[in-house]
Amino acid sequence: MTSPIVPDLPATGRIPVKPRAGVWRRLVKRPLALIGLVIVAVVVAGAILAPWLTGYDPNEQMFDGLTLEGAPLPPNASFWLGTDLLGRDLLTRILFGARTSLIIGIVANGVALLIGTLVGVTAGYFRGWIGGALMRFTDLMMAFPALLLAICLAAVLQPSLWIVAMVIALVNWVQTARVIYTETSSLAEREFIDAERTIGASAPRILFRHILPHLLPTIIVWGTLGISTTVLLEATLSYLGIGVQPPTASWGNIIFENQTYFQAAPWLVFFPGAAILALALAFNLIGDALRDILDPTQRGRA
């Protein structure tokens, strides 16, 4: 009887395993995610290089920026996207407005993610009266419409770039807290967590060494998806006049300032509106792709 053929093993005695493709490689292989990445890259590059991409100041009211009747100029060779009602270059204001949207999107979403993760992990791990109190407070916050609560906070506080970011963070953390709470509650009942408690591991060690690493994919996905929500909420607040205040350029307040010219000069509303829509869509596409890649239950479905 011939002996079975056994493949040669390396010196370590371990069977070589084909490495899985990294998250980035799998992300760029998805057409929709790649479109989202390209849009985000273009917006980020435009925001960073704004002073070098245009020869105008975003607040400069140019003498030749209006018609003889005092109306905004349509797109032309000198002003590629036309001018606004004050004779300012619209392309320049959109590029500098991208800075505002990205700063608020990243800062506000980052703070909201931090608050939501802290509340969710604490409530899900300790449970009892601590978890009950935190989640009842979360439910109370969820009962208020986010836009209405943001309007109230922005009206009370003096609107500015950082105040608007903090206002948005204070109304956007509740969804993250609920999701993190559910996952943490499930993880806290797993056998490996019980084993850690049995050997006397402290709560901080369990949280930082065993619970948070398992939550990282969820945090990344919600962080990406949350930026689109934050950008839309900032644009809404600025459009209502209680967000970032002029003359600071913001896509929302560009529409707010020029809405009276909607019929006579539709480009003043169309271009900043298209920028808001494109950036929000891009982060949604990336977030959806990351969810499929990082969530084992979603792999192979796309």
C-alpha positions in Angstrom: 0.0 0.0 0.0 1.4 3.3 -1.0 1.5 6.0 1.6 -0.5 9.2 1.0 1.3 12.1 -0.5 1.9 14.8 2.1 2.8 18.2 0.9 6.1 19.6 2.0 5.8 22.0 4.9 8.1 24.9 5.6 10.6 24.8 8.4 8.1 26.4 10.8 5.7 23.5 10.4 2.8 25.7 9.4 0.8 25.2 6.2 1.2 28.4 4.1 -2.0 30.3 3.8 -2.7 32.6 0.9 -3.0 36.1 2.3 -6.3 37.8 1.8 -6.5 40.9 -0.2 -6.3 44.0 2.0 -9.3 46.2 2.6 -7.9 48.9 0.3 -7.4 46.5 -2.6 -10.9 45.1 -2.3 -12.3 48.7 -2.0 -10.8 49.9 -5.2 -12.0 46.8 -7.1 -15.6 48.0 -6.5 -16.7 50.4 -9.3 -19.1 52.4 -7.1 -16.6 52.7 -4.3 -13.9 53.8 -6.7 -16.2 56.5 -8.0 -16.7 57.7 -4.5 -13.0 57.7 -3.8 -12.3 59.7 -6.9 -15.0 62.3 -6.0 -13.6 62.6 -2.4 -10.0 62.9 -3.7 -11.1 65.7 -6.2 -12.9 67.6 -3.4 -10.0 67.3 -1.0 -7.5 68.3 -3.6 -9.7 71.3 -4.6 -10.0 72.4 -1.0 -6.3 72.1 -0.3 -5.1 73.7 -3.5 -7.9 76.3 -3.7 -5.5 79.4 -3.4 -3.5 78.0 -6.4 -6.3 76.8 -8.5 -8.0 80.2 -8.8 -6.6 83.7 -9.0 -9.4 85.3 -7.0 -10.1 85.9 -3.4 -13.3 84.2 -2.2 -14.6 87.5 -0.8 -13.3 89.8 -3.6 -16.1 91.8 -5.2 -14.8 92.4 -8.7 -15.7 95.4 -10.7 -16.2 93.3 -13.9 -18.1 90.6 -12.0 -21.5 92.0 -12.7 -23.4 93.0 -15.8 -24.2 96.6 -16.6 -27.6 96.0 -14.9 -25.9 94.7 -11.8 -26.8 91.0 -12.4 -24.5 88.0 -11.9 -22.5 86.9 -14.8 -23.1 83.4 -16.3 -20.2 81.0 -16.8 -17.6 82.4 -19.2 -13.9 82.3 -20.0 -13.0 84.6 -17.1 -15.3 83.1 -14.5 -15.7 79.4 -15.3 -18.8 79.0 -13.0 -20.0 82.6 -13.3 -20.3 85.1 -10.5 -22.7 85.6 -7.6 -24.9 88.6 -6.8 -22.0 90.5 -5.3 -19.7 89.9 -8.3 -17.5 87.2 -6.6 -16.2 84.3 -8.5 -18.4 81.3 -7.8 -15.8 78.7 -8.5 -13.5 80.3 -5.9 -16.2 80.3 -3.3 -17.1 76.7 -4.0 -13.5 75.6 -3.6 -13.0 77.5 -0.4 -16.5 76.3 0.7 -15.2 72.7 0.3 -12.8 73.4 3.2 -15.7 74.4 5.4 -17.7 71.3 4.5 -14.7 68.9 5.0 -13.6 70.5 8.3 -17.0 70.4 9.8 -17.7 66.9 8.3 -14.5 65.4 9.8 -14.5 67.3 13.1 -18.2 67.0 13.9 -18.4 63.4 12.8 -15.3 62.5 14.7 -16.6 64.0 18.0 -20.0 62.4 17.4 -18.3 59.0 16.8 -16.2 59.4 20.0 -19.3 60.3 22.1 -21.4 57.6 20.6 -18.7 54.9 21.0 -18.0 55.9 24.6 -21.7 55.9 25.6 -22.4 52.6 23.7 -19.5 50.7 25.0 -20.0 51.8 28.6 -23.7 51.0 28.5 -23.3 47.7 26.7 -20.5 46.4 28.9 -21.5 47.5 32.4 -25.3 47.4 31.8 -27.3 47.5 35.1 -28.4 51.0 36.2 -25.4 52.6 34.4 -26.4 51.1 31.0 -30.0 51.8 31.6 -29.5 55.4 32.5 -27.2 56.0 29.4 -29.5 54.3 27.0 -32.6 56.1 28.3 -30.8 59.4 27.8 -29.9 58.2 24.3 -33.5 57.4 23.6 -34.5 60.8 24.9 -32.1 62.4 22.5 -33.4 60.3 19.6 -36.9 61.4 20.3 -36.0 65.0 19.3 -35.8 65.6 15.5 -32.1 66.1 14.8 -32.6 69.1 12.5 -34.9 70.8 15.0 -32.5 70.2 17.9 -29.6 71.5 15.8 -31.6 74.6 14.9 -32.3 75.3 18.6 -28.7 74.8 19.7 -27.4 76.9 16.8 -29.9 79.7 17.6 -28.8 79.8 21.2 -25.1 79.8 20.5 -23.2 82.2 18.4 -22.8 80.5 15.0 -19.2 80.0 13.8 -17.3 77.2 12.1 -16.4 75.4 15.4 -19.7 76.0 17.1 -21.6 74.5 14.1 -19.3 71.5 14.2 -20.0 71.0 17.9 -23.8 71.5 17.5 -23.8 68.8 14.7 -21.8 66.4 16.9 -24.2 66.8 19.8 -27.1 65.7 17.7 -25.5 63.0 15.6 -23.9 60.7 18.2 -27.1 58.9 19.2 -27.3 56.5 16.2 -23.7 55.4 16.8 -24.3 54.9 20.5 -27.3 52.6 19.8 -25.4 50.5 17.3 -22.3 50.2 19.5 -24.4 49.4 22.5 -26.1 46.4 20.7 -22.7 45.0 19.5 -21.0 45.5 22.9 -23.9 43.8 24.7 -23.5 40.8 22.4 -19.7 40.7 22.8 -19.9 41.0 26.6 -21.7 37.7 26.8 -19.2 35.8 24.7 -17.1 33.0 26.2 -13.7 34.7 25.7 -14.9 37.7 27.7 -16.1 35.4 30.5 -12.7 33.7 30.5 -11.0 37.1 30.8 -13.2 37.9 33.8 -12.5 34.5 35.4 -8.7 35.1 35.3 -9.2 38.5 36.9 -8.8 40.8 33.9 -9.8 44.4 34.7 -12.6 46.2 32.9 -10.3 48.6 31.0 -8.2 45.7 29.8 -11.2 43.8 28.5 -12.6 46.9 26.9 -9.4 48.1 25.1 -7.9 44.7 24.4 -10.9 42.6 23.4 -14.1 44.6 22.9 -12.9 47.7 21.0 -10.9 45.8 18.4 -14.0 43.8 17.5 -16.0 47.1 17.2 -13.4 48.8 14.9 -15.0 47.7 11.6 -18.4 49.1 12.8 -16.8 52.3 13.9 -15.0 52.8 10.6 -18.2 52.2 8.6 -20.3 54.5 10.7 -17.6 57.1 10.7 -17.5 57.1 6.9 -21.3 57.1 6.5 -21.7 59.8 9.1 -19.6 62.3 7.2 -22.2 62.5 4.4 -25.0 63.1 7.0 -22.8 65.8 8.7 -22.1 67.5 5.3 -25.9 67.6 4.5 -26.8 68.9 8.0 -24.1 71.6 7.8 -25.4 72.7 4.4 -29.0 72.8 5.8 -28.1 74.9 8.8 -26.1 77.3 6.6 -28.9 77.5 4.1 -31.3 78.4 7.0 -28.9 81.2 8.0 -27.9 79.7 11.4 -24.8 77.8 10.2 -21.5 79.1 9.1 -21.9 82.8 8.7 -20.9 84.9 5.7 -18.4 86.0 4.4 -16.9 82.6 5.2 -17.7 80.5 2.2 -19.9 77.4 2.8 -21.9 75.5 0.2 -25.0 76.0 2.2 -24.7 79.7 2.7 -23.8 80.2 -1.0 -27.2 78.8 -1.9 -28.8 80.9 0.9 -27.2 84.1 -0.3 -28.1 83.6 -4.0 -31.5 81.9 -3.7 -33.3 85.0 -4.8 -31.6 84.7 -8.2 -32.7 81.1 -8.7 -34.7 81.8 -11.9 -32.5 84.5 -13.4 -29.1 82.8 -12.5 -29.8 79.1 -11.8 -26.0 78.3 -11.8 -25.7 80.0 -8.4 -27.8 77.3 -6.8 -27.0 74.4 -9.2 -23.2 74.2 -8.8 -23.0 74.3 -5.0 -26.0 72.0 -4.7 -24.3 69.6 -7.1 -21.2 69.7 -4.9 -23.1 68.9 -1.8 -24.9 66.0 -3.5 -21.7 64.6 -5.0 -19.7 64.7 -1.7 -22.6 63.1 0.3 -23.1 60.4 -2.3 -19.3 59.7 -2.5 -19.1 59.0 1.3 -22.2 56.9 1.1 -20.7 54.8 -1.7 -17.5 54.3 0.3 -19.3 53.5 3.5 -21.5 50.9 1.9 -18.5 49.3 0.3 -16.6 49.2 3.6 -19.6 47.7 5.3 -19.7 44.9 2.8 -16.0 44.3 3.1 -15.5 44.6 6.9 -18.8 42.8 7.9 -18.3 39.0 7.5 -22.0 38.5 7.1 -22.0 40.8 4.0 -19.0 39.3 2.1 -19.8 37.7 -1.2 -23.2 39.4 -1.5 -22.0 42.4 -3.6 
